[in-house]
Structure formats: structure tokens, C-alpha cells
Amino acid sequence: MASSKCYEDRLKAFAVELYKINAVKFGEYKTKVGLMTPVYCDLRVIVSYPKLMGVLADLIIESMPHMKDFDIVCGVPYTALPIATTISYKVDLPMVMRRKEAKDYGTKKLIEGFYKDNDTCLIIEDVVTSGSSILETVKDLTAANIQTTEAVVLLNREQGGEKLLKDNGIKMHALLTMTQLMKFLKEADCVTDETCQKVADYLKASQVDASVLNKTKLDRLKMPYEERISHSSNAIAKRLFKIMSEKKTNLCIAADLTDAAEILNLAEAVGPHVCLFKTHIDIVEGFSEVFVKNLKSIAEKHNFVLFEDRKFADIGKTCQLQYSKGVYGVSSWAPLVTAHSLTGSGVLEALEQAEGLAERGVFVLAECSAKGSLIDDKYVKATVAMGVEKKSLVTGFVCQSKLFVEQPGFVQLTPGVQLGSSGDGLGQQYNTPEAVMLERGADVAVVGRGITKASNPAAAAVEYKKLLWDSYLKRISN
Ligand SMILES: O=c1ccn([C@@H]2O[C@H](COP(=O)(O)O)[C@@H](O)[C@H]2O)c(=O)[nH]1
């Protein structure tokens, strides 16, 4: 521990510099959650003062004599990233980076950089209030098999973050506490007694209740499927969770074959190993009422749900007609369908009101596995919000990353899964079963050609089923 007088003088000088560059401001500021605070810390500005960044890194390094015991460091995105980079460079300790979202599908992981299973990691953060940002980083590092037990932060606002982190097994080291910062600034005549008092009163009155934060946050990624039944408002999601628990499978087959008889053969062969049987009915040659009747009876026999990947994307009324009328009469035999959010919530309303099976569900497409997809963050967020609004109908979302983790009633369906291939040369991008379950948050993985093109589809289905189920068990037991 760096406790010499000289160290304290340097720390004090650093605190004053923070004030001078406006990284610490006093007045009336609105916090993220809309409350007023008399002190505002914006450490982002430090990147414009490289010498000060160097001083900060030195102070942190000196305060953590055991830093070299860690295998890697990781900054909490985004403000702490340059701080972590500077420390990593100075100590020659490798760094990894956590993505806030796995945006560029396919090649990019949630944790970037080189690391090994069970590497120990020191988390670096700028300011801690509740500690929840550090915990989000811990969650992704843990999912990548990286061990995290300690974090070092520039400023502890002393509002309960340290306790929440401790409760979650993370020991926090702080370069400065807010009390110490105020003391230094007062001694340097940067602030008045009145400001110090205001800040002290504010800290006392605005403690984050760690027990509330600990208790109220649900995490679907840690919950067994059967426990999620009671959180769902959609009948098909409930049925799906039950089937997955009973059959011990989270595999959805994409039966993209064009011959009706071959589809029925496939359904018989893989039926015992899947929870969902996904079709694109408009590619089928030989579609008939008998075909539908046979498919339905195989679904009943092997206890899986028929799922037509229709991707409705028109105005509500047209989607309603496409769903219930025409040659395929989808709403009479497929309890599950997909829809785009592109044209607004009228589509969901229309699908709910259409004639057809009494129990039905919709997977809303929030992200696409195809390379160059035009879907952006704003679209993804609006799609999830739209689905949440219609939770009686919405079974879940088709997506590629961990969305809606605190909403265990929804199912994440993730296509683009294949062993031994990264793409099909036509835009499709593949991940392994382990990656979609552990890194991308899938609840159900969709496998198409990985099974349908295998020499023995039933054996391939068993292999995918095992890999996916083992990854799920690993995820909930971590
Ligand atoms: O983003 C998406 C949405 C849907 N799909 C569908 O999944 C299967 C994937 O088949 P593979 O043979 O495993 O590539 C296919 O039916 C797509 O329409 C998707 O791939 N990506």
C-alpha cells in the first residue's frame, strides 16, 4: 500500500489537477437516474491530458503492489479503457477489452484480446457509485472463463458501490474516496466549507441500497428453463420452457428442405432431439393438407413445437391475411411464427387478432445473423421495447447478443450456428454452439444445414443437442 507522505502529496496534487481540468465540478447536476447532485465527476476529459493520465496510472500502480499477480487487466467501457491501456503499457500486463454489445456479428467476441481459461483479471474503473457497471463487466468476463475478484477504481463516491461489489465477491480498491477528494480540494482552497457540507449531506442522503440492487435484478442467463415458466406471459414460451426442461434440449432445427416427404422424414429422425421444428413453408414443393396433418402428428408424437419462420413485414392487415389465408393457412397449424418490427406494432396486434390456433406466439426479429445487416442499436432497442409491450403474444426475440437479460419470461432464439464453418458465402455467419450459449446469450439455438446436410442428420442432431445442453448447464451453474 502506497502510504508515504510523498505519495499523499502527489495524490493531492492530482486531485487538484482533476478539479482544474473540470473532471470534478460543483453546482446542481442531474444524475443518470434523474436525481440532483452537488458534485459531478466526468473523467472522460482526462484523455485530453496525457501527462495527467500518466500520473493517474502511476498512482494506481503504486497503490496496488500486487498488480503483477494478475494475468490480465480489463477496463470497464468506456471511460476506463484509456486508463487501463496506460496501466497495461506501463506494467507490461496484458489487457482485454469488453464490448458493450457484440455488434459486428461473426468475428467479434464480447471479450477482445488474448486470454486463457481461468486467467485472473484486475478490473479498472474510473468512478464507482452503485458498482453495477463493474458487475456487468464481471458477468461477461466470468462467461468467458476469466476469474475476477478485484477491481481498482479512481474514485469511490461512497454511495454503496463497495458493499454491492463485496456482496458479489469483488474486492474494491479506490485511489480516492469522495471524502478524501473534498478534503484535498478544501485544503487547496478550490472549494468552500459550504460546498463540502453540501456534498457530505448529499452522500449521506443518497446511499444506493445494495440489498435492493442484489435482490431485484433477475438474470435469465443464470436461471433454469423450468424456473422461467412463471415469468412468461405467453402460452408458447411457457410450453417451450417445459418441453426444453423435459426433453433436455434447446435445439431448434431449421428444416430448410424443399421436398415435403424429406421434411417429414427429417421430422421423424430429429424429432426426439429438438424443441422446435422451424420451416420456410414457401420453399416446399408438394405442400398439401396431408403434409400438414402428418407434420402435426409427428410434432405431437415427439413433443416439439411447429414454427413457421415467415418473417411478417407488411402493414398489419396484410400480415394478418398472409398468416391466416392463402395456400399455406399458417395460423391453423404453426403455433409459432416470426415477425419483423420494421412496420411497427400493428403487425403484432394483427397477428394476435387473426383467426387460427388459440395458443400462439411470435418471435420478433431484433438482430440478424447476416453479414452487413442494416439493423442498428436504435432499431434493436425499439424492437425489444415493442415486444415487451405485447408480452402476451411475444415468445421472445431472434437475436445474436444478450438482450433483455433481466426479462426471463422471453426466449432468445439465435440462428447462425454450425460446427466447423464460419459462413456460407452468401452472407450467413456461423458461431459454435458453445459461443451462442455462453457468449451471446442464446436460450434456443437454430441449426439448419449443420444437420440437414450431414450424412446422418439424426446423429448430427444428437451432437448439437449435447453441445448446446452442456453449455446451458455450464451457464446456469456458474
Ligand atoms: O437472423 C437470422 C434469422 C433467421 N435465420 C434462419 O435460420 C436458418 C439458418 O439456417 P442455416 O442452414 O443454419 O444457416 C435459416 O432458416 C434462416 O432463414 C437466420 O439464419 N438468421
The ligand as an SDF file (V2000), in Angstrom:
LIG
                    3D

 21 22  0  0  0  0  0  0  0  0999 V2000
  -31.0060  -13.7390  -38.3990 O   0  0  0  0  0  0  0  0  0  0  0  0
  -31.4500  -14.7870  -38.8710 C   0  0  0  0  0  0  0  0  0  0  0  0
  -32.7990  -15.1260  -38.8400 C   0  0  0  0  0  0  0  0  0  0  0  0
  -33.2150  -16.3270  -39.3350 C   0  0  0  0  0  0  0  0  0  0  0  0
  -32.3340  -17.2110  -39.8680 N   0  0  0  0  0  0  0  0  0  0  0  0
  -32.8650  -18.5130  -40.3640 C   0  0  0  0  0  0  0  0  0  0  0  0
  -32.2230  -19.5750  -39.6440 O   0  0  0  0  0  0  0  0  0  0  0  0
  -31.8970  -20.6400  -40.5220 C   0  0  0  0  0  0  0  0  0  0  0  0
  -30.4040  -20.8430  -40.5420 C   0  0  0  0  0  0  0  0  0  0  0  0
  -30.0630  -21.9350  -41.3620 O   0  0  0  0  0  0  0  0  0  0  0  0
  -28.5420  -22.4590  -41.5090 P   0  0  0  0  0  0  0  0  0  0  0  0
  -28.6190  -23.5390  -42.5400 O   0  0  0  0  0  0  0  0  0  0  0  0
  -28.1430  -22.9800  -40.1590 O   0  0  0  0  0  0  0  0  0  0  0  0
  -27.7170  -21.3070  -41.9720 O   0  0  0  0  0  0  0  0  0  0  0  0
  -32.4960  -20.2870  -41.8740 C   0  0  0  0  0  0  0  0  0  0  0  0
  -33.7540  -20.8870  -41.9490 O   0  0  0  0  0  0  0  0  0  0  0  0
  -32.6440  -18.7730  -41.8300 C   0  0  0  0  0  0  0  0  0  0  0  0
  -33.7400  -18.3320  -42.5870 O   0  0  0  0  0  0  0  0  0  0  0  0
  -31.0180  -16.8900  -39.9190 C   0  0  0  0  0  0  0  0  0  0  0  0
  -30.1750  -17.6580  -40.4000 O   0  0  0  0  0  0  0  0  0  0  0  0
  -30.6000  -15.6760  -39.4210 N   0  0  0  0  0  0  0  0  0  0  0  0
  1  2  2  0
  2  3  1  0
  2 21  1  0
  3  4  2  0
  4  5  1  0
  5  6  1  0
  5 19  1  0
  6  7  1  0
  6 17  1  0
  7  8  1  0
  8  9  1  0
  8 15  1  0
  9 10  1  0
 10 11  1  0
 11 12  2  0
 11 13  1  0
 11 14  1  0
 15 16  1  0
 15 17  1  0
 17 18  1  0
 19 20  2  0
 19 21  1  0
M  END
$$$$
